[in-house]
Amino acid sequence: MKKTRKAAFAAAPVVIALALAGCTMNAGNGDGMPGMGYGSDSSSPPAAAREESNAADAMFAMMMIPHHEQAIEMSDLILAEQGVDQRVLDLAQQIKEAQGPEIELMKSWLDDWGMPSSGGMGGMDHGDGMMSDDDIAALDAAEGTAAERLFLEQMIEHHVGAIEMAEDELDDGADPDVLALAQQIIASQTAEIATMQELLEP
């Protein structure tokens, strides 16, 4: 993971929340995930969660969920707009159909790990390709071809942020399923960026 992004993660509100929750490593398992709350009681998690998942996997899921949710919000805004190129509308629908199930998958992982899947991610507003409230308001206010162009420009930036997050997961993650999703995000969103760049050409 890039040094600057490590620093950003360290400052993220979710990390503070995990620390306040009393994050501890599972005794006898150096690869255990912080914040799991696993102990010697009988409610042990699946072996994969104990032995294959780490804090980077949890951070990836917790940050990618609101990232995907915003992409869906942006797609909904352009899908409600009149006078937009059908190819852009098709792309927005494609983004929704891909990222909705990915959100549910990541939420299921966090639930299995005993970790929250929402909240505490306000610090993402100006990083990782996330749009600010003003950016979203500008997209909402734009019309026709202006909205179409703004959507494409914003979504390219948004996708670049997601790809960087996924690359960090490939560097630092451990869970094979999470790593597979990260690779899938890189492949699909790289292809979508190429499509959007073509759509922006005069």
C-alpha positions as CSV (number, residue, x, y, z in Angstrom):
1,M,0.0,0.0,0.0
2,K,1.2,3.5,-0.8
3,K,2.6,5.3,2.2
4,T,0.3,8.3,1.9
5,R,-2.8,6.0,1.7
6,K,-1.6,4.1,4.8
7,A,-1.5,7.5,6.6
8,A,-5.0,8.3,5.3
9,F,-6.4,4.9,6.5
10,A,-4.8,5.5,9.9
11,A,-6.7,8.7,10.2
12,A,-10.0,7.4,9.0
13,P,-12.9,7.6,11.4
14,V,-13.6,3.9,11.1
15,V,-10.1,3.1,12.5
16,I,-10.8,5.3,15.5
17,A,-14.1,3.5,16.0
18,L,-12.5,0.1,15.8
19,A,-9.9,1.2,18.3
20,L,-12.6,2.5,20.7
21,A,-14.4,-0.8,20.3
22,G,-11.3,-2.5,21.8
23,C,-9.7,-4.1,18.8
24,T,-7.6,-7.1,19.7
25,M,-5.9,-9.9,17.8
26,N,-7.3,-13.3,18.4
27,A,-5.0,-15.1,20.8
28,G,-2.7,-17.5,19.2
29,N,-3.5,-16.3,15.7
30,G,-1.3,-13.6,14.4
31,D,-3.4,-13.2,11.3
32,G,-6.6,-12.6,13.1
33,M,-8.7,-9.6,12.3
34,P,-8.9,-6.6,14.7
35,G,-12.3,-5.9,16.1
36,M,-13.7,-9.3,15.6
37,G,-14.4,-9.9,19.2
38,Y,-13.5,-13.5,18.9
39,G,-12.5,-15.2,22.1
40,S,-12.6,-18.5,23.8
41,D,-16.4,-18.8,23.8
42,S,-18.3,-21.3,21.7
43,S,-19.4,-18.7,19.1
44,S,-16.3,-19.1,17.0
45,P,-16.4,-17.7,13.4
46,P,-15.8,-19.8,10.3
47,A,-12.1,-20.9,10.0
48,A,-11.7,-18.7,6.9
49,A,-12.7,-15.6,8.9
50,R,-10.3,-16.5,11.7
51,E,-7.3,-17.5,9.6
52,E,-7.6,-15.9,6.2
53,S,-9.1,-12.4,6.7
54,N,-7.1,-9.5,8.1
55,A,-7.7,-5.8,8.9
56,A,-6.9,-4.7,5.3
57,D,-9.8,-6.9,4.1
58,A,-12.2,-5.3,6.6
59,M,-11.0,-1.8,5.8
60,F,-11.4,-2.5,2.1
61,A,-15.0,-3.6,2.5
62,M,-15.9,-0.9,4.9
63,M,-14.6,1.8,2.6
64,M,-15.8,0.3,-0.7
65,I,-19.4,0.0,0.4
66,P,-20.1,3.8,0.7
67,H,-17.9,4.2,-2.4
68,H,-20.2,1.9,-4.4
69,E,-23.3,3.4,-2.8
70,Q,-22.3,6.8,-4.1
71,A,-21.7,5.4,-7.6
72,I,-25.2,4.1,-7.6
73,E,-26.5,7.5,-6.4
74,M,-24.7,9.2,-9.3
75,S,-26.1,6.6,-11.7
76,D,-29.6,7.2,-10.4
77,L,-29.2,10.9,-11.0
78,I,-28.2,10.5,-14.6
79,L,-30.8,7.8,-15.3
80,A,-33.5,10.3,-14.2
81,E,-32.2,12.9,-16.7
82,Q,-33.7,13.7,-20.0
83,G,-31.8,14.2,-23.2
84,V,-28.9,11.9,-22.3
85,D,-27.1,9.7,-24.8
86,Q,-28.5,6.2,-24.5
87,R,-24.9,4.8,-24.2
88,V,-24.4,6.8,-21.1
89,L,-27.7,5.6,-19.7
90,D,-26.7,2.0,-20.5
91,L,-23.4,2.5,-18.7
92,A,-25.1,3.9,-15.6
93,Q,-27.5,1.0,-15.5
94,Q,-24.5,-1.4,-15.9
95,I,-22.7,0.3,-12.9
96,K,-25.8,-0.1,-10.8
97,E,-26.3,-3.8,-11.7
98,A,-22.7,-4.6,-11.0
99,Q,-22.1,-2.6,-7.8
100,G,-25.4,-3.4,-6.0
101,P,-24.6,-7.1,-5.6
102,E,-21.0,-6.2,-4.6
103,I,-22.3,-4.1,-1.8
104,E,-24.5,-6.9,-0.5
105,L,-21.5,-9.3,-0.7
106,M,-19.2,-7.0,1.2
107,K,-21.9,-6.4,3.8
108,S,-22.3,-10.1,4.3
109,W,-18.5,-10.4,4.9
110,L,-18.6,-7.7,7.5
111,D,-21.6,-9.3,9.2
112,D,-19.7,-12.6,9.3
113,W,-16.7,-10.8,10.8
114,G,-18.9,-9.1,13.4
115,M,-18.0,-5.7,12.0
116,P,-20.2,-2.7,11.0
117,S,-21.0,-2.2,7.4
118,S,-22.1,1.5,7.6
119,G,-21.3,4.7,9.4
120,G,-18.2,6.5,10.3
121,M,-17.0,7.0,6.7
122,G,-17.5,10.8,6.4
123,G,-13.7,11.2,6.1
124,M,-14.0,9.8,2.6
125,D,-15.7,12.9,1.2
126,H,-12.6,14.3,-0.4
127,G,-10.5,11.2,-1.2
128,D,-10.5,7.9,-3.0
129,G,-12.5,9.4,-5.8
130,M,-15.5,10.2,-3.7
131,M,-17.6,13.2,-4.8
132,S,-18.3,16.0,-2.3
133,D,-21.8,17.1,-1.5
134,D,-21.2,20.1,-3.9
135,D,-20.2,17.7,-6.7
136,I,-23.3,15.6,-6.3
137,A,-25.4,18.8,-6.2
138,A,-23.8,20.0,-9.4
139,L,-24.6,16.7,-11.1
140,D,-28.2,16.9,-9.8
141,A,-28.6,20.4,-11.1
142,A,-27.0,19.8,-14.6
143,E,-29.3,19.0,-17.5
144,G,-29.0,17.2,-20.8
145,T,-25.6,17.0,-22.4
146,A,-24.1,19.0,-19.6
147,A,-25.3,16.4,-17.1
148,E,-24.0,13.6,-19.3
149,R,-20.5,15.1,-19.6
150,L,-20.3,15.9,-15.9
151,F,-21.5,12.4,-15.0
152,L,-18.8,10.8,-17.1
153,E,-16.0,13.1,-15.8
154,Q,-17.1,12.5,-12.2
155,M,-17.5,8.7,-12.6
156,I,-14.0,8.4,-14.2
157,E,-12.5,10.1,-11.1
158,H,-14.7,7.9,-8.9
159,H,-13.6,4.7,-10.7
160,V,-9.9,5.7,-10.5
161,G,-10.3,6.0,-6.7
162,A,-12.0,2.5,-6.5
163,I,-9.2,1.0,-8.5
164,E,-6.6,2.5,-6.2
165,M,-8.4,1.1,-3.2
166,A,-8.6,-2.3,-4.9
167,E,-4.9,-2.2,-5.7
168,D,-4.2,-1.5,-2.0
169,E,-6.3,-4.5,-1.1
170,L,-4.3,-6.7,-3.5
171,D,-1.1,-5.4,-1.8
172,D,-2.2,-5.9,1.9
173,G,-5.3,-8.2,2.0
174,A,-5.4,-11.9,2.8
175,D,-8.9,-13.3,2.2
176,P,-9.0,-15.0,-1.2
177,D,-12.7,-13.9,-1.7
178,V,-11.9,-10.3,-0.9
179,L,-8.8,-10.3,-3.1
180,A,-10.9,-11.8,-6.0
181,L,-13.5,-9.0,-5.7
182,A,-10.7,-6.4,-5.7
183,Q,-9.3,-7.9,-8.9
184,Q,-12.8,-8.0,-10.4
185,I,-13.3,-4.3,-9.5
186,I,-10.0,-3.4,-11.2
187,A,-10.9,-5.3,-14.4
188,S,-14.5,-4.1,-14.7
189,Q,-13.9,-0.4,-13.8
190,T,-10.8,-0.1,-15.9
191,A,-12.9,-1.2,-18.9
192,E,-15.7,1.2,-17.9
193,I,-13.2,4.1,-17.7
194,A,-12.1,3.3,-21.3
195,T,-15.7,3.4,-22.4
196,M,-16.3,6.7,-20.6
197,Q,-13.3,8.3,-22.1
198,E,-14.5,7.3,-25.6
199,L,-17.9,8.8,-24.8
200,L,-16.3,12.0,-23.8
201,E,-14.4,12.3,-27.1
202,P,-15.9,14.9,-29.5
